[in-house]
Amino acid sequence: MNLPKVNIPSFLKNKYILTLVVFGVWVAFFDQNNLWDRAKLSSRIEQLEKQKHHYQVEIEQNERKLSEIQESPESLEKFAREEYLMKKKDEDIFVIVEKD
């Protein structure tokens, strides 16, 4: 019985190359830090960096508002009137609520 000869490429016969290919496949797909998990973590890091930038900008704005309020009594009064609906004794406040 004659079996047909299978032509195996020469680079697969080299045990070092074969070991390197198996190692590469293992690291890429089966390892704890595989490519899929690294891509997800990279995406999450990018999302958190954007969120960090957003909060840093918001902190800067709030610090500016705080320093403005602390420096001027007029701005403190304006802030109290706008944010907490405070009023003087002889004033009436009308709150207008916009419906969506």
Backbone as XML, in Angstrom:
<?xml version="1.0"?>
<chain id="A" units="angstrom">
  <residue number="1" name="MET">
    <atom name="N" x="0.827" y="-1.165" z="0.000"/>
    <atom name="CA" x="0.000" y="0.000" z="0.000"/>
    <atom name="C" x="0.882" y="1.242" z="0.000"/>
  </residue>
  <residue number="2" name="ASN">
    <atom name="N" x="0.709" y="2.039" z="-0.994"/>
    <atom name="CA" x="1.489" y="3.265" z="-1.136"/>
    <atom name="C" x="0.670" y="4.460" z="-0.659"/>
  </residue>
  <residue number="3" name="LEU">
    <atom name="N" x="1.177" y="5.124" z="0.351"/>
    <atom name="CA" x="0.520" y="6.335" z="0.840"/>
    <atom name="C" x="1.080" y="7.531" z="0.083"/>
  </residue>
  <residue number="4" name="PRO">
    <atom name="N" x="0.223" y="8.478" z="-0.208"/>
    <atom name="CA" x="0.743" y="9.662" z="-0.912"/>
    <atom name="C" x="1.657" y="10.466" z="0.008"/>
  </residue>
  <residue number="5" name="LYS">
    <atom name="N" x="2.698" y="11.002" z="-0.572"/>
    <atom name="CA" x="3.636" y="11.802" z="0.201"/>
    <atom name="C" x="3.035" y="13.177" z="0.440"/>
  </residue>
  <residue number="6" name="VAL">
    <atom name="N" x="3.074" y="13.566" z="1.706"/>
    <atom name="CA" x="2.599" y="14.899" z="2.064"/>
    <atom name="C" x="3.813" y="15.798" z="2.085"/>
  </residue>
  <residue number="7" name="ASN">
    <atom name="N" x="3.705" y="16.884" z="1.380"/>
    <atom name="CA" x="4.828" y="17.807" z="1.280"/>
    <atom name="C" x="4.719" y="18.825" z="2.425"/>
  </residue>
  <residue number="8" name="ILE">
    <atom name="N" x="5.527" y="18.663" z="3.473"/>
    <atom name="CA" x="5.547" y="19.561" z="4.626"/>
    <atom name="C" x="6.590" y="20.630" z="4.360"/>
  </residue>
  <residue number="9" name="PRO">
    <atom name="N" x="6.204" y="21.900" z="4.521"/>
    <atom name="CA" x="7.195" y="22.969" z="4.295"/>
    <atom name="C" x="8.388" y="22.815" z="5.228"/>
  </residue>
  <residue number="10" name="SER">
    <atom name="N" x="9.519" y="23.241" z="4.755"/>
    <atom name="CA" x="10.757" y="23.019" z="5.504"/>
    <atom name="C" x="10.792" y="23.826" z="6.805"/>
  </residue>
  <residue number="11" name="PHE">
    <atom name="N" x="10.146" y="24.994" z="6.848"/>
    <atom name="CA" x="10.205" y="25.771" z="8.076"/>
    <atom name="C" x="9.414" y="25.107" z="9.197"/>
  </residue>
  <residue number="12" name="LEU">
    <atom name="N" x="8.433" y="24.235" z="8.880"/>
    <atom name="CA" x="7.705" y="23.512" z="9.919"/>
    <atom name="C" x="8.502" y="22.318" z="10.440"/>
  </residue>
  <residue number="13" name="LYS">
    <atom name="N" x="9.508" y="21.922" z="9.725"/>
    <atom name="CA" x="10.343" y="20.831" z="10.188"/>
    <atom name="C" x="11.385" y="21.307" z="11.195"/>
  </residue>
  <residue number="14" name="ASN">
    <atom name="N" x="11.650" y="22.599" z="11.209"/>
    <atom name="CA" x="12.617" y="23.165" z="12.129"/>
    <atom name="C" x="11.950" y="23.301" z="13.502"/>
  </residue>
  <residue number="15" name="LYS">
    <atom name="N" x="12.521" y="22.638" z="14.511"/>
    <atom name="CA" x="11.882" y="22.614" z="15.829"/>
    <atom name="C" x="11.881" y="23.981" z="16.505"/>
  </residue>
  <residue number="16" name="TYR">
    <atom name="N" x="12.833" y="24.819" z="16.207"/>
    <atom name="CA" x="12.882" y="26.142" z="16.812"/>
    <atom name="C" x="11.781" y="27.046" z="16.252"/>
  </residue>
  <residue number="17" name="ILE">
    <atom name="N" x="11.608" y="27.006" z="14.972"/>
    <atom name="CA" x="10.548" y="27.801" z="14.336"/>
    <atom name="C" x="9.187" y="27.300" z="14.808"/>
  </residue>
  <residue number="18" name="LEU">
    <atom name="N" x="9.015" y="25.994" z="14.842"/>
    <atom name="CA" x="7.751" y="25.415" z="15.290"/>
    <atom name="C" x="7.455" y="25.803" z="16.738"/>
  </residue>
  <residue number="19" name="THR">
    <atom name="N" x="8.472" y="25.791" z="17.596"/>
    <atom name="CA" x="8.299" y="26.193" z="18.988"/>
    <atom name="C" x="7.932" y="27.667" z="19.072"/>
  </residue>
  <residue number="20" name="LEU">
    <atom name="N" x="8.559" y="28.491" z="18.269"/>
    <atom name="CA" x="8.262" y="29.918" z="18.252"/>
    <atom name="C" x="6.822" y="30.176" z="17.793"/>
  </residue>
  <residue number="21" name="VAL">
    <atom name="N" x="6.350" y="29.460" z="16.796"/>
    <atom name="CA" x="4.977" y="29.622" z="16.309"/>
    <atom name="C" x="3.981" y="29.194" z="17.378"/>
  </residue>
  <residue number="22" name="VAL">
    <atom name="N" x="4.228" y="28.059" z="18.023"/>
    <atom name="CA" x="3.332" y="27.586" z="19.079"/>
    <atom name="C" x="3.314" y="28.591" z="20.235"/>
  </residue>
  <residue number="23" name="PHE">
    <atom name="N" x="4.478" y="29.096" z="20.609"/>
    <atom name="CA" x="4.562" y="30.088" z="21.680"/>
    <atom name="C" x="3.789" y="31.357" z="21.306"/>
  </residue>
  <residue number="24" name="GLY">
    <atom name="N" x="3.941" y="31.806" z="20.071"/>
    <atom name="CA" x="3.231" y="32.996" z="19.601"/>
    <atom name="C" x="1.721" y="32.825" z="19.640"/>
  </residue>
  <residue number="25" name="VAL">
    <atom name="N" x="1.246" y="31.666" z="19.201"/>
    <atom name="CA" x="-0.193" y="31.388" z="19.242"/>
    <atom name="C" x="-0.672" y="31.339" z="20.686"/>
  </residue>
  <residue number="26" name="TRP">
    <atom name="N" x="0.102" y="30.725" z="21.555"/>
    <atom name="CA" x="-0.280" y="30.633" z="22.971"/>
    <atom name="C" x="-0.404" y="32.021" z="23.593"/>
  </residue>
  <residue number="27" name="VAL">
    <atom name="N" x="0.584" y="32.854" z="23.376"/>
    <atom name="CA" x="0.579" y="34.202" z="23.958"/>
    <atom name="C" x="-0.549" y="35.035" z="23.354"/>
  </residue>
  <residue number="28" name="ALA">
    <atom name="N" x="-0.804" y="34.894" z="22.075"/>
    <atom name="CA" x="-1.809" y="35.713" z="21.406"/>
    <atom name="C" x="-3.231" y="35.349" z="21.813"/>
  </residue>
  <residue number="29" name="PHE">
    <atom name="N" x="-3.516" y="34.086" z="22.068"/>
    <atom name="CA" x="-4.904" y="33.680" z="22.270"/>
    <atom name="C" x="-5.220" y="33.048" z="23.626"/>
  </residue>
  <residue number="30" name="PHE">
    <atom name="N" x="-4.287" y="32.343" z="24.236"/>
    <atom name="CA" x="-4.612" y="31.559" z="25.416"/>
    <atom name="C" x="-4.016" y="32.079" z="26.726"/>
  </residue>
  <residue number="31" name="ASP">
    <atom name="N" x="-3.075" y="32.979" z="26.664"/>
    <atom name="CA" x="-2.406" y="33.486" z="27.852"/>
    <atom name="C" x="-3.343" y="34.378" z="28.659"/>
  </residue>
  <residue number="32" name="GLN">
    <atom name="N" x="-2.998" y="34.624" z="29.901"/>
    <atom name="CA" x="-3.803" y="35.481" z="30.770"/>
    <atom name="C" x="-3.873" y="36.906" z="30.200"/>
  </residue>
  <residue number="33" name="ASN">
    <atom name="N" x="-2.832" y="37.372" z="29.593"/>
    <atom name="CA" x="-2.786" y="38.706" z="28.995"/>
    <atom name="C" x="-2.832" y="38.615" z="27.472"/>
  </residue>
  <residue number="34" name="ASN">
    <atom name="N" x="-3.853" y="37.963" z="26.952"/>
    <atom name="CA" x="-3.926" y="37.760" z="25.509"/>
    <atom name="C" x="-4.277" y="39.062" z="24.793"/>
  </residue>
  <residue number="35" name="LEU">
    <atom name="N" x="-4.247" y="39.020" z="23.480"/>
    <atom name="CA" x="-4.464" y="40.218" z="22.679"/>
    <atom name="C" x="-5.856" y="40.806" z="22.876"/>
  </residue>
  <residue number="36" name="TRP">
    <atom name="N" x="-6.873" y="39.981" z="23.008"/>
    <atom name="CA" x="-8.251" y="40.456" z="23.181"/>
    <atom name="C" x="-8.383" y="41.243" z="24.486"/>
  </residue>
  <residue number="37" name="ASP">
    <atom name="N" x="-7.862" y="40.686" z="25.567"/>
    <atom name="CA" x="-7.944" y="41.375" z="26.858"/>
    <atom name="C" x="-7.129" y="42.661" z="26.848"/>
  </residue>
  <residue number="38" name="ARG">
    <atom name="N" x="-5.986" y="42.651" z="26.212"/>
    <atom name="CA" x="-5.162" y="43.861" z="26.142"/>
    <atom name="C" x="-5.862" y="44.953" z="25.350"/>
  </residue>
  <residue number="39" name="ALA">
    <atom name="N" x="-6.573" y="44.587" z="24.289"/>
    <atom name="CA" x="-7.312" y="45.575" z="23.496"/>
    <atom name="C" x="-8.451" y="46.171" z="24.327"/>
  </residue>
  <residue number="40" name="LYS">
    <atom name="N" x="-9.157" y="45.326" z="25.085"/>
    <atom name="CA" x="-10.234" y="45.830" z="25.939"/>
    <atom name="C" x="-9.685" y="46.761" z="27.009"/>
  </residue>
  <residue number="41" name="LEU">
    <atom name="N" x="-8.576" y="46.388" z="27.633"/>
    <atom name="CA" x="-7.979" y="47.230" z="28.668"/>
    <atom name="C" x="-7.472" y="48.547" z="28.095"/>
  </residue>
  <residue number="42" name="SER">
    <atom name="N" x="-6.922" y="48.497" z="26.911"/>
    <atom name="CA" x="-6.453" y="49.721" z="26.260"/>
    <atom name="C" x="-7.618" y="50.663" z="25.984"/>
  </residue>
  <residue number="43" name="SER">
    <atom name="N" x="-8.730" y="50.113" z="25.542"/>
    <atom name="CA" x="-9.929" y="50.914" z="25.301"/>
    <atom name="C" x="-10.438" y="51.527" z="26.598"/>
  </residue>
  <residue number="44" name="ARG">
    <atom name="N" x="-10.434" y="50.758" z="27.655"/>
    <atom name="CA" x="-10.898" y="51.249" z="28.962"/>
    <atom name="C" x="-9.981" y="52.360" z="29.490"/>
  </residue>
  <residue number="45" name="ILE">
    <atom name="N" x="-8.681" y="52.203" z="29.290"/>
    <atom name="CA" x="-7.729" y="53.230" z="29.718"/>
    <atom name="C" x="-7.993" y="54.528" z="28.964"/>
  </residue>
  <residue number="46" name="GLU">
    <atom name="N" x="-8.226" y="54.427" z="27.675"/>
    <atom name="CA" x="-8.508" y="55.617" z="26.870"/>
    <atom name="C" x="-9.781" y="56.312" z="27.358"/>
  </residue>
  <residue number="47" name="GLN">
    <atom name="N" x="-10.801" y="55.532" z="27.669"/>
    <atom name="CA" x="-12.055" y="56.086" z="28.178"/>
    <atom name="C" x="-11.828" y="56.783" z="29.519"/>
  </residue>
  <residue number="48" name="LEU">
    <atom name="N" x="-11.046" y="56.182" z="30.395"/>
    <atom name="CA" x="-10.776" y="56.777" z="31.700"/>
    <atom name="C" x="-9.920" y="58.042" z="31.579"/>
  </residue>
  <residue number="49" name="GLU">
    <atom name="N" x="-9.018" y="58.082" z="30.609"/>
    <atom name="CA" x="-8.220" y="59.286" z="30.384"/>
    <atom name="C" x="-9.107" y="60.451" z="29.939"/>
  </residue>
  <residue number="50" name="LYS">
    <atom name="N" x="-10.081" y="60.178" z="29.063"/>
    <atom name="CA" x="-11.021" y="61.219" z="28.639"/>
    <atom name="C" x="-11.837" y="61.715" z="29.830"/>
  </residue>
  <residue number="51" name="GLN">
    <atom name="N" x="-12.279" y="60.787" z="30.664"/>
    <atom name="CA" x="-13.050" y="61.136" z="31.847"/>
    <atom name="C" x="-12.201" y="61.964" z="32.817"/>
  </residue>
  <residue number="52" name="LYS">
    <atom name="N" x="-10.951" y="61.604" z="32.973"/>
    <atom name="CA" x="-10.031" y="62.340" z="33.841"/>
    <atom name="C" x="-9.872" y="63.776" z="33.345"/>
  </residue>
  <residue number="53" name="HIS">
    <atom name="N" x="-9.700" y="63.937" z="32.042"/>
    <atom name="CA" x="-9.560" y="65.272" z="31.463"/>
    <atom name="C" x="-10.827" y="66.099" z="31.711"/>
  </residue>
  <residue number="54" name="HIS">
    <atom name="N" x="-11.978" y="65.480" z="31.521"/>
    <atom name="CA" x="-13.255" y="66.171" z="31.753"/>
    <atom name="C" x="-13.346" y="66.669" z="33.190"/>
  </residue>
  <residue number="55" name="TYR">
    <atom name="N" x="-13.004" y="65.839" z="34.142"/>
    <atom name="CA" x="-13.099" y="66.227" z="35.546"/>
    <atom name="C" x="-12.047" y="67.274" z="35.913"/>
  </residue>
  <residue number="56" name="GLN">
    <atom name="N" x="-10.876" y="67.215" z="35.292"/>
    <atom name="CA" x="-9.869" y="68.235" z="35.559"/>
    <atom name="C" x="-10.346" y="69.607" z="35.082"/>
  </residue>
  <residue number="57" name="VAL">
    <atom name="N" x="-10.983" y="69.646" z="33.913"/>
    <atom name="CA" x="-11.531" y="70.908" z="33.399"/>
    <atom name="C" x="-12.629" y="71.413" z="34.328"/>
  </residue>
  <residue number="58" name="GLU">
    <atom name="N" x="-13.488" y="70.514" z="34.777"/>
    <atom name="CA" x="-14.572" y="70.889" z="35.686"/>
    <atom name="C" x="-14.023" y="71.412" z="37.020"/>
  </residue>
  <residue number="59" name="ILE">
    <atom name="N" x="-12.975" y="70.798" z="37.532"/>
    <atom name="CA" x="-12.359" y="71.254" z="38.786"/>
    <atom name="C" x="-11.788" y="72.660" z="38.604"/>
  </residue>
  <residue number="60" name="GLU">
    <atom name="N" x="-11.132" y="72.908" z="37.470"/>
    <atom name="CA" x="-10.584" y="74.240" z="37.213"/>
    <atom name="C" x="-11.690" y="75.291" z="37.167"/>
  </residue>
  <residue number="61" name="GLN">
    <atom name="N" x="-12.796" y="74.971" z="36.516"/>
    <atom name="CA" x="-13.918" y="75.915" z="36.449"/>
    <atom name="C" x="-14.477" y="76.191" z="37.842"/>
  </residue>
  <residue number="62" name="ASN">
    <atom name="N" x="-14.628" y="75.153" z="38.640"/>
    <atom name="CA" x="-15.165" y="75.337" z="39.987"/>
    <atom name="C" x="-14.209" y="76.125" z="40.876"/>
  </residue>
  <residue number="63" name="GLU">
    <atom name="N" x="-12.911" y="75.909" z="40.713"/>
    <atom name="CA" x="-11.936" y="76.682" z="41.485"/>
    <atom name="C" x="-11.986" y="78.156" z="41.100"/>
  </residue>
  <residue number="64" name="ARG">
    <atom name="N" x="-12.161" y="78.445" z="39.799"/>
    <atom name="CA" x="-12.295" y="79.829" z="39.350"/>
    <atom name="C" x="-13.534" y="80.480" z="39.956"/>
  </residue>
  <residue number="65" name="LYS">
    <atom name="N" x="-14.655" y="79.761" z="39.940"/>
    <atom name="CA" x="-15.895" y="80.282" z="40.526"/>
    <atom name="C" x="-15.716" y="80.532" z="42.019"/>
  </residue>
  <residue number="66" name="LEU">
    <atom name="N" x="-15.076" y="79.613" z="42.701"/>
    <atom name="CA" x="-14.859" y="79.748" z="44.140"/>
    <atom name="C" x="-14.001" y="80.967" z="44.461"/>
  </residue>
  <residue number="67" name="SER">
    <atom name="N" x="-12.920" y="81.153" z="43.722"/>
    <atom name="CA" x="-12.068" y="82.313" z="43.986"/>
    <atom name="C" x="-12.804" y="83.609" z="43.685"/>
  </residue>
  <residue number="68" name="GLU">
    <atom name="N" x="-13.632" y="83.597" z="42.644"/>
    <atom name="CA" x="-14.424" y="84.791" z="42.311"/>
    <atom name="C" x="-15.423" y="85.107" z="43.427"/>
  </residue>
  <residue number="69" name="ILE">
    <atom name="N" x="-16.061" y="84.091" z="43.948"/>
    <atom name="CA" x="-17.039" y="84.281" z="45.028"/>
    <atom name="C" x="-16.352" y="84.778" z="46.289"/>
  </residue>
  <residue number="70" name="GLN">
    <atom name="N" x="-15.179" y="84.264" z="46.584"/>
    <atom name="CA" x="-14.468" y="84.659" z="47.799"/>
    <atom name="C" x="-13.924" y="86.084" z="47.713"/>
  </residue>
  <residue number="71" name="GLU">
    <atom name="N" x="-13.637" y="86.558" z="46.510"/>
    <atom name="CA" x="-13.046" y="87.883" z="46.344"/>
    <atom name="C" x="-14.066" y="89.011" z="46.391"/>
  </residue>
  <residue number="72" name="SER">
    <atom name="N" x="-15.274" y="88.751" z="45.927"/>
    <atom name="CA" x="-16.223" y="89.845" z="45.762"/>
    <atom name="C" x="-17.561" y="89.527" z="46.440"/>
  </residue>
  <residue number="73" name="PRO">
    <atom name="N" x="-18.045" y="90.423" z="47.302"/>
    <atom name="CA" x="-19.357" y="90.207" z="47.941"/>
    <atom name="C" x="-20.504" y="90.247" z="46.930"/>
  </residue>
  <residue number="74" name="GLU">
    <atom name="N" x="-20.337" y="91.029" z="45.846"/>
    <atom name="CA" x="-21.394" y="91.090" z="44.825"/>
    <atom name="C" x="-21.551" y="89.744" z="44.122"/>
  </residue>
  <residue number="75" name="SER">
    <atom name="N" x="-20.447" y="89.105" z="43.822"/>
    <atom name="CA" x="-20.529" y="87.804" z="43.154"/>
    <atom name="C" x="-21.057" y="86.735" z="44.113"/>
  </residue>
  <residue number="76" name="LEU">
    <atom name="N" x="-20.757" y="86.865" z="45.413"/>
    <atom name="CA" x="-21.308" y="85.937" z="46.394"/>
    <atom name="C" x="-22.822" y="86.077" z="46.458"/>
  </residue>
  <residue number="77" name="GLU">
    <atom name="N" x="-23.290" y="87.317" z="46.454"/>
    <atom name="CA" x="-24.739" y="87.551" z="46.474"/>
    <atom name="C" x="-25.389" y="87.013" z="45.204"/>
  </residue>
  <residue number="78" name="LYS">
    <atom name="N" x="-24.763" y="87.256" z="44.066"/>
    <atom name="CA" x="-25.290" y="86.746" z="42.791"/>
    <atom name="C" x="-25.373" y="85.222" z="42.807"/>
  </residue>
  <residue number="79" name="PHE">
    <atom name="N" x="-24.309" y="84.584" z="43.293"/>
    <atom name="CA" x="-24.286" y="83.122" z="43.366"/>
    <atom name="C" x="-25.398" y="82.603" z="44.281"/>
  </residue>
  <residue number="80" name="ALA">
    <atom name="N" x="-25.553" y="83.232" z="45.452"/>
    <atom name="CA" x="-26.589" y="82.795" z="46.396"/>
    <atom name="C" x="-27.975" y="82.961" z="45.799"/>
  </residue>
  <residue number="81" name="ARG">
    <atom name="N" x="-28.202" y="84.048" z="45.082"/>
    <atom name="CA" x="-29.509" y="84.279" z="44.463"/>
    <atom name="C" x="-29.784" y="83.260" z="43.361"/>
  </residue>
  <residue number="82" name="GLU">
    <atom name="N" x="-28.791" y="82.981" z="42.542"/>
    <atom name="CA" x="-29.008" y="82.085" z="41.398"/>
    <atom name="C" x="-29.079" y="80.623" z="41.810"/>
  </residue>
  <residue number="83" name="GLU">
    <atom name="N" x="-28.186" y="80.195" z="42.667"/>
    <atom name="CA" x="-28.088" y="78.771" z="42.993"/>
    <atom name="C" x="-29.030" y="78.333" z="44.112"/>
  </residue>
  <residue number="84" name="TYR">
    <atom name="N" x="-29.225" y="79.187" z="45.100"/>
    <atom name="CA" x="-30.001" y="78.787" z="46.275"/>
    <atom name="C" x="-31.287" y="79.574" z="46.433"/>
  </residue>
  <residue number="85" name="LEU">
    <atom name="N" x="-31.625" y="80.389" z="45.434"/>
    <atom name="CA" x="-32.873" y="81.160" z="45.409"/>
    <atom name="C" x="-33.050" y="82.015" z="46.665"/>
  </residue>
  <residue number="86" name="MET">
    <atom name="N" x="-31.976" y="82.581" z="47.155"/>
    <atom name="CA" x="-32.053" y="83.450" z="48.318"/>
    <atom name="C" x="-32.541" y="84.826" z="47.880"/>
  </residue>
  <residue number="87" name="LYS">
    <atom name="N" x="-33.170" y="85.541" z="48.790"/>
    <atom name="CA" x="-33.735" y="86.838" z="48.450"/>
    <atom name="C" x="-33.650" y="87.774" z="49.640"/>
  </residue>
  <residue number="88" name="LYS">
    <atom name="N" x="-33.869" y="89.059" z="49.346"/>
    <atom name="CA" x="-33.952" y="90.048" z="50.406"/>
    <atom name="C" x="-35.376" y="90.036" z="50.956"/>
  </residue>
  <residue number="89" name="LYS">
    <atom name="N" x="-35.587" y="90.675" z="52.095"/>
    <atom name="CA" x="-36.892" y="90.609" z="52.756"/>
    <atom name="C" x="-38.011" y="91.188" z="51.924"/>
  </residue>
  <residue number="90" name="ASP">
    <atom name="N" x="-37.749" y="92.215" z="51.176"/>
    <atom name="CA" x="-38.821" y="92.878" z="50.434"/>
    <atom name="C" x="-38.929" y="92.409" z="48.985"/>
  </residue>
  <residue number="91" name="GLU">
    <atom name="N" x="-38.331" y="91.292" z="48.651"/>
    <atom name="CA" x="-38.358" y="90.785" z="47.275"/>
    <atom name="C" x="-39.234" y="89.540" z="47.170"/>
  </residue>
  <residue number="92" name="ASP">
    <atom name="N" x="-39.742" y="89.337" z="45.968"/>
    <atom name="CA" x="-40.456" y="88.113" z="45.625"/>
    <atom name="C" x="-39.662" y="87.405" z="44.523"/>
  </residue>
  <residue number="93" name="ILE">
    <atom name="N" x="-39.639" y="86.081" z="44.594"/>
    <atom name="CA" x="-38.914" y="85.302" z="43.586"/>
    <atom name="C" x="-39.916" y="84.473" z="42.809"/>
  </residue>
  <residue number="94" name="PHE">
    <atom name="N" x="-39.781" y="84.513" z="41.485"/>
    <atom name="CA" x="-40.603" y="83.696" z="40.610"/>
    <atom name="C" x="-39.674" y="82.720" z="39.898"/>
  </residue>
  <residue number="95" name="VAL">
    <atom name="N" x="-39.930" y="81.452" z="40.087"/>
    <atom name="CA" x="-39.111" y="80.417" z="39.457"/>
    <atom name="C" x="-39.837" y="79.903" z="38.236"/>
  </residue>
  <residue number="96" name="ILE">
    <atom name="N" x="-39.183" y="79.973" z="37.100"/>
    <atom name="CA" x="-39.763" y="79.501" z="35.857"/>
    <atom name="C" x="-39.086" y="78.184" z="35.504"/>
  </residue>
  <residue number="97" name="VAL">
    <atom name="N" x="-39.881" y="77.132" z="35.386"/>
    <atom name="CA" x="-39.373" y="75.805" z="35.054"/>
    <atom name="C" x="-39.762" y="75.494" z="33.627"/>
  </residue>
  <residue number="98" name="GLU">
    <atom name="N" x="-38.756" y="75.187" z="32.818"/>
    <atom name="CA" x="-39.028" y="74.844" z="31.419"/>
    <atom name="C" x="-39.341" y="73.365" z="31.315"/>
  </residue>
  <residue number="99" name="LYS">
    <atom name="N" x="-40.391" y="73.026" z="30.582"/>
    <atom name="CA" x="-40.735" y="71.621" z="30.371"/>
    <atom name="C" x="-40.036" y="71.116" z="29.123"/>
  </residue>
  <residue number="100" name="ASP">
    <atom name="N" x="-39.604" y="69.882" z="29.160"/>
    <atom name="CA" x="-38.909" y="69.292" z="28.013"/>
    <atom name="C" x="-39.882" y="68.866" z="26.952"/>
  </residue>
</chain>
